[in-house]
């Protein structure tokens, strides 16, 4: 499976047309990697987009899943800050 994801991402990088992704619910894990390849990411106001879950991130950073809440509440984990980081990121409150 990881090889299939890698091949797909490599192919997407070669597209000659812009890629626009819209997250309307949840985009995570391997799907989040594909979303990240796009030229423009549009994410609905209450949608979720992550490459690793808060528990996985906490386990990587602090070797403990108990700090998952710390990851979720960290400054910069929202769209206005993501934009300043140079990410192609926008939110929409369209219902």
C-alpha positions as CSV (number, residue, x, y, z in Angstrom):
1,X,0.0,0.0,0.0
2,X,2.7,2.6,0.8
3,X,4.2,2.0,-2.6
4,X,0.9,2.6,-4.3
5,X,0.5,5.9,-2.4
6,X,4.0,7.0,-3.4
7,X,3.4,6.2,-7.1
8,X,0.1,8.1,-7.0
9,X,1.8,11.2,-5.4
10,X,4.6,11.1,-8.0
11,X,2.1,11.0,-10.8
12,X,0.1,13.9,-9.3
13,X,3.3,16.1,-9.1
14,X,3.6,15.6,-12.9
15,X,0.2,17.0,-13.7
16,X,0.3,20.0,-16.0
17,X,-3.0,21.4,-14.8
18,X,-3.7,23.0,-11.4
19,X,-5.1,20.7,-8.7
20,X,-7.7,22.1,-6.4
21,X,-8.8,20.0,-3.4
22,X,-11.9,20.7,-1.3
23,X,-12.2,19.0,2.2
24,X,-15.8,18.9,3.2
25,X,-15.5,16.4,6.0
26,X,-12.3,14.6,7.0
27,X,-9.0,14.3,5.2
28,X,-6.4,12.3,6.9
29,X,-3.4,9.9,6.6
30,X,-2.5,8.9,3.0
31,X,-5.4,11.0,1.7
32,X,-4.0,14.0,3.4
33,X,-0.8,13.5,1.6
34,X,-2.7,13.6,-1.8
35,X,-4.6,16.7,-0.7
36,X,-1.2,18.3,0.2
37,X,0.0,17.9,-3.4
38,X,-2.7,20.2,-4.7
39,X,-2.0,23.8,-5.7
40,X,-4.9,25.1,-3.7
41,X,-6.6,23.6,-0.6
42,X,-10.1,24.7,0.3
43,X,-11.3,23.4,3.7
44,X,-14.8,23.9,5.0
45,X,-15.1,25.7,8.3
46,X,-15.7,22.6,10.5
47,X,-13.8,20.1,8.3
48,X,-10.7,18.3,9.5
49,X,-7.4,17.8,7.6
50,X,-4.4,16.0,9.2
51,X,-1.5,13.8,8.2
52,X,-1.1,12.3,11.6
53,X,-3.7,12.0,14.4
54,X,-3.1,14.1,17.5
55,X,-2.3,10.8,19.4
56,X,0.3,9.9,16.7
57,X,1.8,13.4,16.7
58,X,2.1,13.3,20.6
59,X,3.7,9.9,20.4
60,X,6.3,11.2,18.0
61,X,7.0,14.5,19.8
62,X,6.8,13.4,23.5
63,X,6.8,9.6,23.3
64,X,3.4,9.6,24.9
65,X,-0.1,9.6,23.5
66,X,-1.3,11.3,26.7
67,X,-0.3,14.7,25.4
68,X,-2.7,14.5,22.4
69,X,-4.7,17.5,23.9
70,X,-1.5,19.6,23.9
71,X,-1.2,19.0,20.1
72,X,-4.8,19.9,19.5
73,X,-4.6,23.1,21.4
74,X,-1.2,24.3,20.2
75,X,-1.1,27.8,18.8
76,X,-1.0,27.7,15.0
77,X,-3.2,24.8,14.6
78,X,-5.9,26.8,12.8
79,X,-6.3,28.2,9.3
80,X,-5.3,31.8,9.9
81,X,-1.9,30.6,11.1
82,X,-1.5,28.0,8.4
83,X,-1.8,30.7,5.8
84,X,1.1,32.7,7.3
85,X,3.2,29.5,7.1
86,X,3.0,29.6,3.3
87,X,0.6,26.8,3.0
88,X,-2.0,27.0,0.2
89,X,-4.9,27.0,2.7
90,X,-8.3,28.6,2.9
91,X,-11.4,28.0,4.9
92,X,-15.1,28.5,3.9
93,X,-18.2,28.7,6.1
94,X,-20.5,27.7,3.2
95,X,-23.2,25.3,4.5
